[in-house]
Amino acid sequence: MNFFESIKLAFTSISVNKMRSFLTMLGIIIGISSVITITTIGNSLKQTLASTMNDLGGANRIYGYVEPFYPDDDEDWDTWVYPDMGDDDYITDEDIADYKAAFPDEIKSVIVQNYLASGAIFKEGGRSANVDVQGTSGGYLDITGLDILRGRDLTSDDYSQKRHTAIVSDLFVKYALSPDEDPIGKEITVSLPDGGAYSLVIAGVYKYDKRILGNGENGKSEKELSTPIYIPASTSNALSATPSAGYDNIQIVANNGVDATTFSAETADYFNSTVYKDNKDFNFTCQDLASELSTINKVLDVITIAISVIAAISLVVGGVGVMNIMLVSIMERTKEIGIRKALG
């Protein structure tokens, strides 16, 4: 019996026993498909997380926080009180400058942030827009993935000179300003919730991105959204009713090729051995996206392996069922096979 005759006989047997053949193939298809599906889902989750991390600034982004010394024992939490931050507890511009000088080859940029007002309103000529005024430093839009459509981003000169420079969204321009007017260089007045107001000059317009800034606030329409207005953090601090001596958190963007996890530990060691060396209430901690993603990937790997083992067991059970069907098929045809062998 040659190869083609064997193929012909196989198809003949399948056509004669349609239900048995269907159930046999179904067991094999379901078992193999389950293993492939689980592996594909695990890889897709990893790729999605990596893509999301890149949208947030990539694996070279580090978050630094000023935090108090928390109690080590559970019993001490009942009496522990969060300490108030004094002027010496904040990270100052001088501290950041010294930090950059200490790691010139590792640091791409250091971003600072603070909030001036939420729910502020800009009105002019019957047009209005809800805005949140946020202080930041040059490079923030770049690391968050927001694109400049017109004008420019904030610069170091804006920060050092405490200029009233503002970067507004395209939605702000669409709903608050005249569509025929060039927004660059225009002076706007933003009203505060407490009745105060201040003037800003538009230096740039960025594209509002729903993926980064959110796609709505409790079902609000596009016109009702509170879009951020970015101004220099130094200006925001100066305009604040309660200005601070510095910042309680910073964002560090490391240069390409720098291991973010290692540099994150080095950054924490630097600040704790210099700025917070003699501070009894506060210290400096760091988190990096790369290590967080690595931890999540490890959890996903364990889950994928566990589910794959379950799927493999199902596949083995299905295989045993197929073997059983094949054995029964052979046992039922013992006489027929014997006759065929005798006849040659």
C-alpha positions, 0 to 999 in steps of 0.5 A: 500500500503506497502513500496515496492509497493510505491517504485515500483509505484515511479519508474513506474511514473518516467519511464512513465514521463521520461523528466519531471523526468529528469528535476526535478532531474536535478534541484535538482542535480545542486542546491545541487552540486553548494553548495557543490562545493563552500564549497569545493573550499573555504576549499581547498583554505584555506588548500592551503594557510596554506600549502604555509605558512608552506613552507615559514616557518610556522605560527611562522615566523615574519618579522621585518623591519626598516622603516621611519616615513611616513607622516600622511597627504596626503598633506605632501607626496608632500614635504616628502623625504625618509631619508638616513640611518646612522650607528645608524639607522641599527640593529646591532649584539649587538641589536640582542643579546640583543633582544634574551636575552630579550626573551629567551623563545620565540625566536628560531632563528633570521635570517639576510640577505644581498646581495653581488652580483647578476649575478656573474659567476663562471668558471673553466676548461671550466665549468661555472654557474651563481650565486647570492651570498647572505649573511645570518646566520645559520638556513636560509636554515632550515626555508625556507625548503631547504634540505642539501644534503652534508656537513653542513649549516652555523654556528654561528662560520662562522658568528662571524669569518667572514669565507669565507664559502659557501653553494652551490646548487646541480645545481651548482655542476652539471654544474660548478664542475667536477662530480667525485670530492667531492665539500666539502672543495673545494675552488672556485673563484667567479667573480663579474660583476664589474671585482672583484673576491673573493674566497670561500670554499664550506661547504655544498650543498643544493637541489635546490627547484623550489617551493621555489627558482622559476622554471626559469628566463624568460624561461631559461634552468636549466643550465642558472639559477642563483642559490644562493650561501649562505655565512655568512652575516658578510662576505658578508658585509665585502666583499661589496664595501659599507659595512653597520653598520647592517641590515634594516630587520630581520626574527624571528622564534618563538618557538612552542606554542608562539602566533606569532601575539602577539609576533610580537607586543611585538617585535616591542614594544621592538625595538621601546622602546630601539634601536629606542627610540630616533630616529626621522626618523626611527622606527621598524615594524613587520609582521607575517604570522599567522595574514596575513593568518587570514586576507586572511581567513576572506576574503575567508569566506566572499566570500564563504558565499556570493557565497553560498547565491547566490547558495542557492537562485538558489537552492530555485528557483530550489526547487520552480520549482520542487514544480511546476512540482509536483503540475502540476503532481497532478493536471493532475491526480486528476481524476485518484487519486480520482478513485484510492481512491474510489476503495481503 
